[in-house]
């Protein structure tokens, strides 16, 4: 079962296929992560928390 590497939340295999690099089985961040965001190919700290 794929999980987010940042927060440990469950993510679907479809989410991993779309948002994680091909060689990764778990995404680096997910929509549940309030402290990180995807910024193109990189992951960065969020400037403001999301709700």
Secondary structure, 3 states (H helix, E strand, C coil): CCECCCCCCECCHHHHHHHCCCCCCCCCCCCCCCCEEEECCEEEECCCCCC
